[in-house]
Amino acid sequence: MTNKKELSERDICSKIITPELVRAGWDLQKQIREEVSFTDGRIHVRGNLTTRGKRKRADYILYYKPNIPIAIIEAKDNNHSVRAGIQQALDYATILDIPSVFSSNGDAFYEHDRTVTSGTVEREIALHEFPSPKQLWERYKIVTIQHPQQRAGGIRTGRCGWPR
């Protein structure tokens, strides 16, 4: 096998991450989208000139059903730590209102669970421990159900139940 340190980010995705997602039960055709651009770049105006900044692009967005994104993964090459992409993934997850966030360099996954209110929010998991669609769907359902105190108190929340 090739040394992981010699693989590009795209190689880490195609040779390591995608096969692990499929092994965990994710449907490559219906539930996994790679290199997803989800915003246009910010418009910068200087005098009479306008330019558009860089678009935001997630390495992976995982869907339980069409149009229901439940997880995001930011991949890095193996010269980065397993945690290297977590802040970028968290930024994207906030924009897209996605509860399960992961980073990987091909050695493991680093998980940030935005549904946790107490206890372990972040942890490293082995490649073969990536959650199945059903596991992440159960997590997603917990946060999408509006709690009685939110209804009574009139707190406006996003799809994942976080206050806006």
C-alpha positions as CSV (number, residue, x, y, z in Angstrom):
1,M,0.0,0.0,0.0
2,T,1.1,3.6,-0.7
3,N,2.3,5.7,2.2
4,K,-0.6,7.8,3.3
5,K,1.7,10.8,3.7
6,E,2.2,10.7,-0.1
7,L,-1.6,10.8,-0.9
8,S,-3.4,14.0,-1.8
9,E,-6.6,15.1,0.0
10,R,-8.6,13.8,-3.0
11,D,-6.8,10.4,-2.7
12,I,-7.6,10.2,1.0
13,C,-11.2,10.8,0.1
14,S,-11.5,8.2,-2.7
15,K,-9.2,5.5,-1.3
16,I,-10.0,5.7,2.4
17,I,-13.0,7.9,3.5
18,T,-15.5,6.9,0.8
19,P,-14.9,3.2,1.2
20,E,-15.4,3.5,5.0
21,L,-18.6,5.4,4.5
22,V,-19.9,2.7,2.2
23,R,-18.8,0.0,4.7
24,A,-20.8,1.8,7.4
25,G,-23.9,1.5,5.3
26,W,-24.1,4.8,3.5
27,D,-25.4,4.6,-0.1
28,L,-22.8,6.1,-2.5
29,Q,-25.5,7.1,-5.0
30,K,-28.2,8.5,-2.8
31,Q,-26.7,9.6,0.5
32,I,-23.1,10.7,-0.1
33,R,-22.3,13.9,-2.0
34,E,-18.7,15.0,-2.5
35,E,-17.2,18.4,-3.1
36,V,-20.5,20.2,-2.6
37,S,-20.4,24.0,-3.3
38,F,-23.1,25.6,-1.2
39,T,-22.5,29.3,-1.3
40,D,-21.4,31.8,-3.8
41,G,-18.4,33.8,-2.7
42,R,-18.9,37.1,-0.9
43,I,-19.1,40.1,-3.2
44,H,-16.4,42.7,-2.6
45,V,-16.9,46.2,-3.9
46,R,-14.1,48.7,-4.3
47,G,-15.1,51.9,-6.0
48,N,-16.6,50.8,-9.4
49,L,-15.0,47.4,-9.2
50,T,-16.6,44.2,-7.9
51,T,-15.1,40.8,-7.3
52,R,-16.5,37.6,-5.9
53,G,-14.6,35.8,-3.2
54,K,-14.1,32.1,-2.9
55,R,-17.1,29.7,-2.8
56,K,-17.6,27.5,0.2
57,R,-17.2,23.8,-0.6
58,A,-17.7,20.9,1.7
59,D,-15.7,17.7,1.0
60,Y,-18.7,15.5,2.0
61,I,-22.3,16.1,2.9
62,L,-24.2,13.0,4.0
63,Y,-28.0,12.8,3.6
64,Y,-30.4,10.5,5.3
65,K,-33.1,11.2,2.7
66,P,-33.0,13.6,-0.3
67,N,-32.7,17.2,0.9
68,I,-32.1,16.2,4.6
69,P,-28.4,16.7,5.3
70,I,-27.4,15.1,8.6
71,A,-23.6,15.1,8.6
72,I,-20.6,16.9,7.1
73,I,-17.0,15.7,6.7
74,E,-14.0,17.9,6.0
75,A,-11.1,15.9,4.7
76,K,-7.4,16.8,4.9
77,D,-4.3,15.1,3.5
78,N,-2.3,12.8,5.9
79,N,0.3,15.5,6.6
80,H,-2.4,17.2,8.7
81,S,-3.8,16.0,12.0
82,V,-7.1,14.2,12.2
83,R,-8.6,17.3,13.9
84,A,-7.3,19.8,11.3
85,G,-10.6,20.2,9.4
86,I,-13.0,20.3,12.3
87,Q,-13.2,24.1,12.6
88,Q,-13.9,24.5,8.9
89,A,-16.5,21.7,9.1
90,L,-18.1,23.4,12.1
91,D,-18.3,26.7,10.2
92,Y,-20.0,24.9,7.3
93,A,-22.3,22.9,9.7
94,T,-23.5,26.2,11.3
95,I,-24.3,27.7,7.9
96,L,-26.1,24.5,6.7
97,D,-27.7,23.7,10.1
98,I,-26.2,20.2,10.2
99,P,-25.8,18.5,13.6
100,S,-23.0,15.9,13.0
101,V,-19.6,17.1,12.1
102,F,-16.4,15.2,11.2
103,S,-12.9,15.7,10.1
104,S,-10.5,13.1,8.8
105,N,-7.0,12.7,7.5
106,G,-7.3,9.0,6.6
107,D,-6.1,7.7,10.0
108,A,-9.3,8.2,11.9
109,F,-12.4,10.5,12.2
110,Y,-12.6,13.3,14.6
111,E,-16.2,13.9,15.6
112,H,-18.0,17.0,16.9
113,D,-21.6,16.2,18.0
114,R,-23.6,19.5,18.0
115,T,-26.6,17.7,19.6
116,V,-24.7,17.0,22.9
117,T,-25.8,19.3,25.7
118,S,-23.6,17.7,28.4
119,G,-20.8,15.1,28.3
120,T,-18.5,14.3,25.4
121,V,-18.9,16.7,22.4
122,E,-15.7,15.8,20.6
123,R,-13.9,12.5,20.2
124,E,-11.7,10.6,17.9
125,I,-13.1,7.4,16.4
126,A,-11.5,4.7,14.3
127,L,-12.3,4.6,10.6
128,H,-14.3,1.5,11.0
129,E,-16.5,3.1,13.8
130,F,-18.1,5.7,11.5
131,P,-21.8,5.9,12.4
132,S,-24.4,4.3,10.1
133,P,-27.1,6.4,8.5
134,K,-29.6,5.1,11.1
135,Q,-27.3,6.2,14.0
136,L,-26.9,9.7,12.7
137,W,-30.7,9.9,11.8
138,E,-31.6,9.0,15.4
139,R,-29.3,11.8,16.6
140,Y,-30.8,14.2,14.0
141,K,-34.4,13.4,15.1
142,I,-33.6,14.3,18.7
143,V,-32.6,17.8,17.9
144,T,-35.3,18.5,15.3
145,I,-38.2,17.8,17.7
146,Q,-39.1,21.1,19.3
147,H,-39.0,20.8,23.1
148,P,-42.1,21.9,25.1
149,Q,-40.1,24.7,26.9
150,Q,-39.1,26.1,23.5
151,R,-42.7,26.2,22.3
152,A,-44.0,27.7,25.6
153,G,-41.2,30.3,25.7
154,G,-41.4,31.3,22.1
155,I,-37.8,30.6,21.4
156,R,-37.2,30.6,17.7
157,T,-35.0,27.8,16.6
158,G,-33.4,26.5,13.4
159,R,-34.2,23.1,11.9
160,C,-31.7,21.4,14.3
161,G,-33.3,23.1,17.4
162,W,-30.5,25.5,18.2
163,P,-31.6,29.1,19.1
164,R,-31.1,31.6,16.4
